[in-house]
Amino acid sequence: MSIPPGGVQTVQIPGSDTSDSDESVEDTDYPSRQHSELITGRQVPSVSAPHGHRLNSGARTPDHNFLNYSVCTLLNTSLAPSTMNSYRNAWKHYMAFHQLYYPQCAPLPVPVVHLTQFIATCQHRQLKPSTITSYVSAIAYVHKIQNFPNPAEAFIVQKLLRGLRRDGAKDKRLAFCLTDLENIISYLPSVCVNGYYAVLYKAMILVAFFGLFRIGELALSKLGQNNLIQKAGIQFEYANGKVSGVQVELQAYKHSAGRGARIPLSRQPLKSLCPVRALTRYLRRSCAYQGPLFHHPHGIPITTSAFCQVLRQCVIKCNLDPKRYTSHSLRIGGTTHAHLLHMPATQIQQLGRWRSNAYLKYIRPKPVPITS
């Protein structure tokens, strides 16, 4: 039986166009075309022998067209292919802006006010600060190669770029609350291809929330399996013949410096949101494969991309912003939940494996609406 990637149904997700590329924009081949235009038609002085030496009579003296071609080639070679492609893409985006707002004006040189408005347009499209900065660098390059005044050096442009970096440095991800978890879990049966995956992802969500786990500790990431929880690291605790809790062993984790950790999971009063019950139910349905804790029916580990795809679809169905509610919102939400339950700070630090008060940045309670 073949398993679809991530065990989820393929769903087309509508959204605003925030792509950094735009194939519909007219291809204006900058800056490579600028290189050729820079030297087109310019005469190169006749070649004479330096210091009185005679030229090789057998060597053909190159004409100015050949030399111009060589100059253009060297200029193109001065940029790495990836940089050239990035600059071309940036100029395409600027030309789309220019044609929309200033079609009657010459594209070069770019006035400072046009550049500031282009930056604002990019921010409105929710492009990353690094992407916008690279666009401005491309525009600056075009001006330098043409000996135009560089608008990117203007004070206001530099302040705008600094503002973008400062704003982008803020972590805008929000915390899941218990109500969010209930809603997300309720949509798992409609998102997953079968009951096994619905049980699996419910266990992953609740374990991540109440254990303050990073998703890379529950699912396979590009960094490999070093921090991945193994089935052998699960130990159940019993009281009066019933499972009362779970100890989850981590062999390594981010900034662990070779140290391991044991994370306790306790039963929760609300059965539908109890990580111990969810994990027990999942393990009863999973196969006897040893290795990573969460896996497909045939034993292959669940990947972080598969988990994030499932979570994103559920978040959208809950009418939440998928850009602000991500897999890390589970760790943020679990920390906030523990704080609201008045868990001691030292215990929160131990649970989340923080060695400082960095956990305070994860406490993000939702604002309570004011009722009249």
C-alpha positions as a printed Julia matrix, in Angstrom:
372×3 Matrix{Float64}:
   0.0    0.0     0.0
   1.5    3.31   -1.01
   1.39   6.13    1.48
   0.8    9.7     0.22
   3.5   12.17    1.35
   2.71  13.13    4.92
  -0.42  11.0     4.86
  -2.64  13.92    3.98
  -4.99  14.75    1.2
  -3.81  17.25   -1.37
  -5.7   20.49   -0.85
  -5.34  23.61   -2.97
  -4.92  26.48   -0.53
  -5.94  29.93   -1.79
  -3.89  32.89   -0.65
  -2.52  36.26   -1.56
   0.37  36.49   -3.97
   3.43  36.98   -1.83
   5.86  35.15   -4.06
   9.28  36.66   -4.57
   9.11  35.79   -8.28
   6.69  36.97  -10.91
   6.68  35.24  -14.27
   3.94  37.51  -15.57
   6.16  40.57  -15.43
   7.78  41.59  -18.7
  11.34  40.32  -18.87
  13.61  43.35  -18.86
  17.05  41.76  -18.93
  18.83  43.93  -16.4
  21.61  44.23  -15.45
  23.27  42.15  -18.2
  21.65  44.32  -20.91
  22.9   47.37  -19.04
  26.45  46.08  -19.45
  26.14  46.0   -23.23
  24.31  49.34  -23.43
  26.97  50.96  -21.29
  29.66  50.47  -23.93
  27.65  50.26  -27.17
  28.96  52.66  -29.81
  31.9   53.87  -27.76
  35.17  54.01  -29.62
  38.27  52.39  -28.28
  41.53  54.25  -29.01
  43.86  52.65  -31.5
  46.28  50.17  -30.02
  49.93  51.15  -29.94
  52.96  49.35  -28.64
  53.81  50.41  -25.06
  57.28  51.58  -24.16
  58.41  51.48  -27.78
  57.98  47.7   -28.21
  56.64  46.55  -31.54
  53.39  44.67  -31.7
  53.42  41.11  -32.93
  52.93  41.62  -36.64
  51.14  38.29  -36.84
  48.54  39.23  -34.23
  45.38  40.83  -35.52
  44.5   44.1   -33.83
  40.98  43.71  -32.31
  38.46  46.33  -33.33
  36.44  48.32  -30.84
  33.36  46.08  -31.21
  35.36  43.06  -30.12
  36.84  44.96  -27.17
  33.4   46.19  -26.15
  32.15  42.63  -26.26
  35.06  41.56  -24.06
  34.31  44.33  -21.55
  30.66  43.28  -21.44
  31.66  39.64  -20.94
  33.95  40.53  -18.05
  31.25  42.61  -16.43
  28.79  39.75  -16.68
  31.39  37.38  -15.26
  31.95  39.72  -12.31
  28.56  38.67  -10.96
  27.87  35.13   -9.82
  25.08  33.46  -11.83
  22.84  33.4    -8.77
  23.44  37.11   -8.18
  22.73  37.92  -11.82
  19.45  35.99  -11.68
  18.53  37.71   -8.44
  19.22  41.15   -9.92
  17.21  40.33  -13.05
  14.27  39.23  -10.92
  14.53  42.36   -8.77
  14.51  44.63  -11.8
  11.46  42.83  -13.21
   9.61  43.58   -9.98
  10.67  47.21  -10.01
   9.59  47.6   -13.64
   6.19  46.16  -12.77
   5.89  48.82  -10.06
   7.15  51.52  -12.43
   4.72  50.62  -15.21
   1.82  50.6   -12.78
   2.49  53.93  -11.04
   4.81  55.93  -13.33
   4.33  54.68  -16.9
   5.04  58.15  -18.38
   8.41  58.53  -16.63
  11.76  57.18  -17.74
  12.76  54.17  -15.63
  16.29  55.48  -15.03
  17.52  57.1   -12.99
  15.11  56.06  -10.24
  14.06  59.04   -8.08
  14.39  58.53   -4.33
  10.66  58.98   -3.83
   9.94  56.21   -6.35
  12.34  53.88   -4.56
  10.78  54.55   -1.16
   7.33  53.82   -2.58
   8.63  50.62   -4.18
   9.94  49.52   -0.78
   6.54  50.26    0.77
   4.87  48.24   -2.0
   7.13  45.26   -1.31
   6.32  45.43    2.39
   2.6   45.55    1.57
   3.1   42.33   -0.43
   4.61  40.87    2.76
   7.98  40.13    1.18
  10.79  39.3     3.56
  13.11  42.16    4.62
  16.04  40.27    3.13
  14.22  40.03   -0.21
  13.42  43.75   -0.25
  17.02  44.58    0.63
  18.26  42.46   -2.27
  15.87  44.3    -4.62
  17.31  47.64   -3.51
  20.84  46.28   -4.01
  19.97  45.36   -7.58
  18.6   48.83   -8.29
  21.74  50.35   -6.78
  23.92  48.15   -9.01
  22.1   49.29  -12.17
  22.7   52.93  -11.2
  26.37  52.38  -10.41
  27.01  50.59  -13.69
  25.42  53.53  -15.54
  27.2   56.19  -13.44
  23.86  57.5   -12.19
  23.44  58.88   -8.66
  22.57  55.94   -6.41
  19.13  56.46   -4.8
  19.77  53.58   -2.39
  22.33  55.75   -0.57
  19.67  58.29    0.38
  19.18  58.68    4.12
  15.47  57.91    3.97
  16.05  54.7     2.01
  18.61  53.49    4.55
  16.21  54.25    7.41
  13.42  52.37    5.65
  15.66  49.32    5.23
  16.67  49.52    8.88
  13.02  49.72    9.86
  12.26  46.62    7.81
  15.04  44.68    9.52
  13.89  45.73   12.97
  10.29  44.89   12.2
  11.24  41.57   10.65
  13.32  40.63   13.69
  10.18  40.5    15.84
   8.71  37.05   16.29
   5.08  37.52   15.29
   4.02  33.92   15.84
   1.13  33.49   18.24
   0.36  30.92   20.9
  -2.2   28.17   20.51
  -4.66  27.94   23.39
  -6.69  24.9    24.46
  -9.67  26.01   22.38
  -7.42  26.24   19.32
  -6.18  22.7    19.97
  -9.72  21.37   20.22
 -10.67  22.98   16.93
  -7.52  21.84   15.14
  -7.93  18.25   16.33
 -11.57  18.24   15.24
 -10.46  18.85   11.64
  -7.82  16.09   11.55
 -10.24  13.39   10.27
 -11.14  15.56    7.26
  -7.5   16.48    6.52
  -5.84  13.09    6.97
  -6.27  10.23    4.51
  -7.24   7.69    7.17
  -7.78   7.16   10.88
  -4.2    6.13   11.57
  -2.85   9.54   10.6
  -5.58  11.36   12.52
  -4.55   9.48   15.67
  -0.84  10.02   14.93
  -1.07  13.77   14.33
  -3.31  14.29   17.35
  -0.66  12.63   19.52
   2.09  14.76   17.96
   0.15  17.99   18.5
  -0.65  17.29   22.16
   2.82  15.96   23.0
   4.4   19.04   21.41
   2.06  21.4    23.29
   2.26  19.92   26.8
   5.9   18.84   26.5
   7.11  22.16   24.98
   8.8   20.19   22.22
  10.28  21.59   19.06
   8.82  20.0    15.97
  12.29  18.79   14.96
  12.29  16.61   18.08
   9.08  14.84   17.03
   9.52  14.69   13.25
  12.44  14.19   10.91
  13.96  17.48    9.74
  16.77  18.36    7.36
  19.12  18.3    10.34
  18.74  14.52   10.67
  17.71  12.2    13.49
  20.09  13.36   16.22
  17.36  15.16   18.19
  14.52  12.83   17.22
  12.61  11.1    20.03
  12.85   7.32   19.78
  10.26   4.74   20.78
  12.77   3.27   23.19
  12.8    6.62   25.0
   9.14   6.36   26.05
   8.51   5.12   29.6
   5.01   4.92   31.09
   4.34   5.56   34.76
   1.55   3.76   36.62
  -0.58   4.48   39.65
  -3.2    2.05   40.95
  -2.73  -0.09   37.89
  -3.44   2.74   35.46
  -1.16   4.87   33.32
  -0.62   8.13   35.19
   2.07   9.74   33.07
   4.84   9.37   30.52
   8.55  10.11   30.67
   9.98  11.11   27.28
  13.74  10.8    26.92
  15.69  13.09   24.65
  19.18  11.93   23.78
  20.02  15.39   22.44
  18.32  18.67   21.7
  19.13  22.18   20.53
  22.02  23.66   22.56
  22.18  20.45   24.65
  25.98  20.19   24.34
  25.78  16.41   24.59
  23.36  16.34   27.52
  20.06  14.5    27.41
  16.78  15.3    29.13
  13.67  13.57   30.43
  10.39  15.38   29.82
   7.36  14.41   31.95
   3.87  14.34   30.47
   0.95  14.18   32.89
  -2.67  13.23   32.41
  -4.91  16.2    31.72
  -8.44  16.59   33.15
  -9.92  17.06   29.65
  -9.68  13.61   28.07
  -9.85  14.91   24.49
  -6.72  17.01   25.09
  -4.72  14.57   27.21
  -1.29  13.85   25.71
  -0.91  10.64   27.72
  -4.16   9.2    26.36
  -3.36  10.36   22.82
   0.13   8.85   22.91
  -1.16   5.58   24.37
  -3.81   5.32   21.66
  -1.25   6.02   18.94
   1.21   3.41   20.21
  -1.55   0.78   20.25
  -2.17   1.43   16.55
   1.43   1.82   15.43
   3.56  -1.09   14.32
   6.29  -2.72   16.34
   9.08  -0.89   14.47
  11.83   0.42   16.67
  13.32   3.81   15.89
  11.66   7.22   15.72
   8.49   7.54   17.81
   6.2    8.97   15.14
   6.2    7.21   11.79
   4.1    6.06    8.84
   2.46   2.62    9.04
   5.47   1.09    7.26
   7.96   2.58    9.72
   9.31   5.59    7.81
   9.56   8.65   10.11
   7.1   11.49    9.78
   8.88  14.57    8.41
   8.55  18.12    9.69
   7.23  19.23    6.3
   4.46  16.6     6.43
   3.48  17.66    9.95
   3.49  21.34    9.06
   1.34  20.65    5.99
  -1.31  18.94    8.12
  -1.19  21.63   10.8
  -1.44  24.4     8.22
  -4.57  22.92    6.66
  -6.22  22.6    10.06
  -5.22  26.15   11.0
  -6.8   27.49    7.81
  -9.99  25.53    8.49
 -10.06  27.17   11.94
  -9.91  30.61   10.27
  -6.53  31.33   11.86
  -3.62  33.02   10.1
  -1.18  30.27    8.99
   1.65  32.81    8.94
   1.22  33.53   12.64
   0.15  30.07   13.8
   2.85  27.56   12.94
   4.32  24.4    14.45
   6.33  26.56   16.86
   3.05  28.01   18.14
   2.64  24.68   19.97
   5.8   25.28   22.01
   4.8   28.93   22.52
   1.28  27.91   23.49
   2.46  25.24   25.92
   4.77  27.71   27.65
   1.99  30.29   27.89
  -0.44  27.66   29.22
   2.04  26.57   31.89
   2.58  30.19   32.93
  -1.16  30.84   33.18
  -1.46  27.77   35.44
   1.16  29.42   37.72
   3.8   26.77   37.1
   7.05  27.87   38.79
   9.54  29.53   36.49
  12.23  26.96   37.26
   9.88  24.16   36.26
   8.98  25.88   32.98
  12.69  26.32   32.23
  13.35  22.65   32.96
  10.39  21.49   30.87
  11.39  23.64   27.88
  15.13  23.05   28.41
  15.98  26.72   28.8
  19.06  27.67   30.8
  18.08  31.33   31.14
  15.0   33.51   31.27
  14.65  33.17   27.48
  11.4   31.34   28.18
   9.8   34.7    28.98
   9.72  35.48   25.25
   7.45  32.48   24.8
   4.76  33.73   27.16
   2.23  35.32   24.82
  -1.31  35.18   26.23
  -4.12  36.16   23.93
  -5.77  39.51   24.76
  -9.09  39.18   26.54
 -11.85  41.05   24.68
 -13.46  43.86   26.64
 -17.2   43.38   27.05
 -19.59  46.13   27.91
